Amino acid sequence: MEPDFSLLYRQLGVPPDCGLEQFKQAYRRQIAELHPDRHASADASTQAQALLPELIASYAAAIRFHKEHGRLPGASVNGSGGWKQQRSRRLGDRPAQTQAHPATWHRHVAIVGVLLLAGVYIVLSAPRDASPGRSPGGQPMPAHAAASPAPALIRMGMDKQSVRDIQGPPSYQREQVWEYGPSWVRFEDDAVVEWYDSPLYPLRVARTATPVQLQPH
């Protein structure tokens, strides 16, 4: 059944154009008035209880109407301005007080333009990345500076300490032969005279030299 909102307003003692908070307060007062403890006689209590379901249903329907339309049922469309504000939100209209002043808008555009120009200047004035063989300023670099240092390799005539620095400590060490797994390096008078480079344990040796294929003595 369609709720009788006119009866609801008469019960609450408020007009349809009242505010939502005033409407809720009047409803709470009426609910308290209809509570059984407020009536001395059983007949009055029974009559109050009979009014409660219709009052509660009408109030709930009025609250749903307000959520959908921004006003209470029966209220004038332009009465409280709530319906206009809801329509403005639905249509995406901006309230007048939030619209930027033309002078403020132009000032924002000018600031953005200055920031963009500053960014372009920084990019153009930044030094170019150094390319191979050239310094960061674009000048040619000396040949010895441009070339990366060659890795240290074991060579003929190298002393034991240099071999240790390059290859590391041997896995087994004799007086004249250092073994690195199946590979080995042989010394005479503290100088490298030959080596055997096994693919199972490669040595860091100069590949231009001819590897020894025999096992150490």
C-alpha positions in Angstrom: 0.0 0.0 0.0 1.1 3.6 -0.7 2.0 5.2 2.6 -0.2 8.2 3.7 2.5 10.8 4.0 0.0 13.5 5.0 -1.0 11.4 8.0 2.7 10.9 8.8 3.3 14.6 8.9 0.3 15.2 11.1 1.4 12.5 13.5 4.9 14.0 13.7 3.7 17.5 13.8 6.1 18.8 11.0 5.5 20.2 7.5 6.8 18.4 4.4 9.3 21.2 3.8 11.0 20.6 7.1 14.7 19.6 7.2 15.7 16.0 7.3 17.2 16.3 10.8 14.0 18.0 12.1 12.0 15.1 10.5 14.1 12.5 12.2 13.8 14.2 15.6 10.0 14.4 15.4 9.9 10.7 14.5 12.0 9.7 17.5 9.8 11.8 19.8 6.6 10.1 18.4 8.1 6.7 18.8 8.9 7.5 22.4 5.3 8.7 22.9 3.8 5.5 21.5 6.0 3.3 23.8 3.8 1.1 26.0 5.4 2.3 29.2 4.1 5.9 28.5 0.4 4.8 28.7 -1.3 4.0 32.0 -4.3 2.1 30.6 -4.2 -1.1 28.7 -6.6 0.4 26.0 -4.3 3.3 25.4 -1.3 1.1 25.2 -3.0 -1.2 22.7 -4.0 1.7 20.6 -0.5 3.0 20.6 0.9 -0.4 19.6 -1.5 -0.5 16.7 -0.2 2.8 15.3 3.5 1.8 15.5 3.7 -0.5 12.4 2.1 2.1 10.1 4.3 4.9 11.5 7.5 2.9 11.1 6.6 1.8 7.5 5.7 5.4 6.5 8.9 6.8 8.0 11.0 4.2 6.2 9.3 5.1 2.9 9.9 8.8 3.4 13.6 8.2 4.1 13.9 6.2 0.9 12.2 8.9 -1.0 14.6 11.5 0.4 17.6 9.4 -0.6 16.3 9.2 -4.2 15.0 12.7 -4.7 16.9 14.9 -2.2 13.6 16.0 -0.5 10.8 14.6 1.6 7.6 13.4 0.0 5.3 16.4 -0.6 8.0 19.0 -0.2 8.3 21.7 -2.9 11.0 21.1 -5.4 12.6 24.5 -4.8 11.8 24.6 -1.1 15.0 23.7 0.7 17.4 23.6 -2.3 18.2 20.0 -1.6 16.7 18.8 -4.8 18.7 21.4 -6.8 21.9 20.4 -5.2 21.3 16.7 -5.9 20.5 17.5 -9.6 23.6 19.6 -9.8 25.7 16.6 -8.6 24.0 14.2 -11.0 24.6 16.5 -14.0 28.2 17.2 -13.0 27.6 21.0 -12.5 30.1 22.7 -10.3 28.9 25.0 -7.5 29.5 28.7 -8.2 31.8 29.1 -5.3 34.2 26.5 -6.6 34.7 28.0 -10.0 38.1 29.6 -10.5 38.3 33.3 -11.1 39.6 34.1 -14.6 42.6 35.9 -13.2 43.5 32.9 -11.1 43.2 30.6 -14.1 45.5 32.8 -16.2 48.0 32.8 -13.4 48.0 29.0 -13.2 48.6 28.8 -17.0 51.5 31.2 -16.7 53.1 29.2 -13.9 52.8 26.0 -15.9 54.4 27.7 -18.9 57.4 28.9 -16.9 57.9 25.4 -15.5 57.8 23.9 -19.0 60.4 26.4 -20.3 62.6 25.7 -17.3 62.5 22.0 -18.0 63.4 22.5 -21.7 66.3 24.7 -20.7 67.7 22.1 -18.2 67.5 19.4 -20.8 69.2 21.4 -23.5 71.9 22.7 -21.2 72.8 19.3 -19.7 76.1 17.8 -20.9 75.8 15.1 -23.5 76.7 11.5 -22.5 80.2 10.6 -23.2 80.7 8.3 -26.1 83.4 5.7 -26.4 86.8 7.4 -27.0 85.4 10.8 -26.0 85.3 12.7 -22.7 81.9 14.0 -21.3 82.6 17.4 -22.9 83.0 15.7 -26.4 86.8 16.1 -26.6 88.8 13.0 -27.8 90.3 11.0 -25.0 93.9 9.8 -25.0 94.3 6.2 -26.3 95.6 4.9 -23.0 92.6 6.4 -21.1 89.9 5.1 -23.6 91.2 1.5 -23.7 90.1 -0.7 -20.8 93.0 -2.4 -18.9 93.8 -5.8 -20.1 93.1 -8.7 -17.6 96.1 -10.0 -15.7 97.3 -13.3 -17.2 100.0 -15.8 -16.2 103.0 -15.6 -18.5 106.4 -17.2 -18.9 109.0 -15.9 -16.4 106.3 -14.6 -14.0 107.2 -15.1 -10.3 105.2 -17.1 -7.8 103.6 -14.2 -6.0 102.2 -12.8 -9.3 100.8 -16.3 -10.1 99.1 -16.4 -6.7 97.6 -13.0 -7.2 96.2 -14.0 -10.6 95.1 -17.6 -10.1 94.8 -17.8 -6.3 96.4 -20.3 -3.9 97.0 -23.7 -5.5 95.0 -26.8 -4.4 98.3 -28.7 -3.9 101.7 -27.1 -3.7 105.1 -28.7 -4.2 108.4 -26.9 -4.4 108.5 -26.4 -8.1 104.9 -27.3 -9.2 101.6 -25.7 -8.1 98.6 -27.8 -8.9 95.1 -26.4 -9.6 93.0 -29.5 -9.9 94.1 -31.3 -13.1 96.0 -28.1 -14.2 99.4 -27.1 -13.0 102.2 -24.5 -13.2 105.9 -25.3 -13.0 108.6 -23.0 -11.7 112.4 -22.9 -12.0 114.2 -20.3 -9.8 110.9 -18.8 -8.8 109.9 -18.2 -12.4 107.2 -19.8 -14.6 108.7 -22.1 -17.2 105.7 -24.1 -18.3 102.1 -25.0 -17.4 99.3 -27.4 -18.2 95.9 -25.9 -18.7 93.1 -28.4 -18.3 89.6 -27.5 -19.6 88.3 -29.0 -16.3 90.1 -26.3 -14.4 91.1 -23.5 -16.8 94.1 -21.4 -15.8 94.3 -17.6 -16.4 97.1 -17.9 -18.8 98.1 -16.1 -22.0 96.5 -18.2 -24.7 99.2 -17.2 -27.2 101.6 -19.4 -25.4 101.8 -23.1 -26.3 100.3 -25.1 -23.4 102.3 -28.0 -22.1 100.6 -31.4 -22.7 102.8 -33.5 -20.3 102.2 -34.0 -16.6 104.7 -32.4 -14.2 107.8 -34.5 -13.1 
